[in-house]
């Protein structure tokens, strides 16, 4: 018997998704299973996972909340549906006021709403309650975005919440176990360096590509997975 192992590097996000799907094979064909991908980079990965498992695919939008004047520094994150998680250590260290946090949150909420409309159009968001939800991204460095998304989805009452990525920093993968029912990381290389270091092609996924993959996934599900 040959034991499957993830490659040293994935060719691209689609290749990563096909490898990740092999580790999620136990969910194949489950009627109440749903794959949610973090856009943009998580969508090609999630597309291949959903196609392999014969389950629906959709997106779950999360935005970083940047410190005013130093937007590259995250003070928290905001998920679709309004769930916000703050990094209290950053907030306290920089003495950020409620007004400053509220202003950034409001601006990012508009961006979240715009992104959801851009990706989903008039399509209603999928029901999460009492379903197995597999949340997919192209990798985890710190895991901050995935953590917020998992917390927001937990509020919606899924029966099981699975975090799944092709590659992750070992600590980030361990950290996800406190917020997900199951964590699947195909590779946890050391030293980690960065997510993109483990892809041959890590070029940016465009909004148009996200929309097209979601369109294909919907059409494929409507045809019964054929």
N, C-alpha and C positions, 0 to 999 in steps of 0.2 A: 504493500500500500504506500502511495506517494503522498507525503504531507505537503499541503499547499503553504507557500510562503509568499509574502508580498515582495515585489521586486525592489531592488536597491533604489531605483527612481521610477516614478510613474511617467509614462509618455506625455500625458496631458490629463485634464480633469475627467474626461470621458473614460480613459483607461483606468484612472483611479476609482471611478464609480463602479466599473465592472469588477475590479478586484474586491472592493468593499462589499459588493452585493454577495459575493461568495461567503462572507462571514455572517451575512444576515439571511441566509437561505431558509432558516427555520420559519421565517415570516412569509414565505412565498405563498401567494394566493389567499392570504387571510382576508376575509370579507371586511373586517372592521379595521384594517391596517391602512395607514396614510403616511406618505413620505412628505415632509416639509423641508424645503431647502432654504438656506440663508443666502439671499442674493448679494452680489451677483455670482461670485465664484462657486458657491455651493450648488448652484442650479444644474450645471452639466454633470456634476457628481450625482446629485439626487435624481436626475433624469435616468441615468443608467441603473441606479439602484431600483427605482420604481418600475422601470421596464422589465428588469430581471425578476422582480418579485411579483409582477402583475398586480400592482396596486396604484391608486391615484397619486399624483404629484401636485403640490402647490408650493407657494413661497411663504416665508415668515420674515417680515422686515424688522430689522433692529438697527438703531442708529446710536453711535457714540455721542455722549454729551461732553463736549470739550470745554476746558476752562476758558472763560472769557479772556481774550488777548493771548492765550496760549492753547489754541484749539487742538493741537496735536496731543496734549495731555488730557487723558480721560478722567473726568470726575464721576462718571457713571455711564449709564446707557438706557435707552428707551426702546420698548418693543411695540409692535403693532397691538392695538387694544389699549394702549396707555400705561402699561406696566413699566415702572421706572425703578431702577436700582442705582443707588449712589455709593461711591467709594468714600466712606466717611473719613478715612484717614486723609485723603486729598482735600476734602471739603474743610476739615478742621485745620489742617496744616496751612491752607491758604486763606482761612477766615472768610470763606465765601458766604455771602448773605442769601437768605431765602429769595430775595428779589432777583439776584443774579442767577440763581439756579432756575427759578421760574421762567425767566426770560429765555434762557438757553433751551429749556424744556419745551416751551411754546414754539420756538423756531424749529426745533428738531421734530416736533409733533407734526408740523405742517409738511416737513420733508417726508416723514414716514407716510402720511396720508397721500401725498403726491406719488410716492413710489408704489404704494399699494394700487392706486388707480392706474398708474402706468403699466404695471405688470398684469393686473387682473382685469382691468376694464370694468365692465358691468357684472362680471362674475361674482357671485356671493362667496364669502370665505367658507371653506369646508368646516363642517362640524367636527369638534375635537372631543367632546364629552363621550366617555365610555369607549373610546377608540384607542388602539395602539398607535402611537405617533412616533415615527422615526425621524429625528431632526438631524439633518445632514449639512456639513460644511466641507470646504476643501482642505481644512486642516486647523489645528489648534496651536497657537503660540502661548498666549496667556489664558485663553479660554473665556475671557470676559464677556464677549458677545454671545457666545453659546450659553453661558450661565444665565444671562438675562433672558434669553429666549426660552430656556427651559423653565425658569421661574414663571414667566408669563403664561406659558402653555399649561403649567401645573395648575394655575388658577382656573383653567377651563375644564378641569375634571377628566383628563384622559385616564383610561384604565391602566395604560402602561406607557412610559416615556423612555425612549431609547435615544441616546446621543451617539452618532456614528460619523467617523471621519477617517480618511485614508491615512493621515499622518498627524502626529501630535507630539508636543513636548511631553515627556513622561509625567512630570508633575501636573500639567494641565489635564492629562488623561485621568490621573488619580483624583484630581479635584472634582471632576464631573460626577464622580460616583456619589457625592453628597446631594446632588440635585436631580439625578436621573436614576431610573430603575435598572438600567443596563447601559454600559458604556462599551462601544466597539471602536477600537483604534487599530487599524491594520498594521501601522508601523509606529514605533516610538524610538526613533534613533537617538543615539547619544554620541557626540554633542548634537543638539537639535539644530542650531543656527537660525533657521527661518523656514516657514512653510514652503516657500518657493524653491528652496534648495533641494527639495525632493521631487521636483518635477522637471522633466526635460523641457516642456513648454508650459510656462506659467503666465502666458499673455493674458491681458485683461479680458474678461467677459463683458460684452456690451449689453445695454438694455434691450436692444433689438434681438440679440441672441436669447436673452432670458424670455422675452415674449414668444419667440418662435418655439423654443423648447416646451414652454407651457402649453402652447397651442397644439403641438404635436402630441404631447402627453394626454391632453383632454380628448383629442380625436381618437387616439389609440385606445383609451379606456372606453369611449363610447362604442367602439367597434368590438368590444369584448376582449381586448388584448391581442387582437390578431394583426 
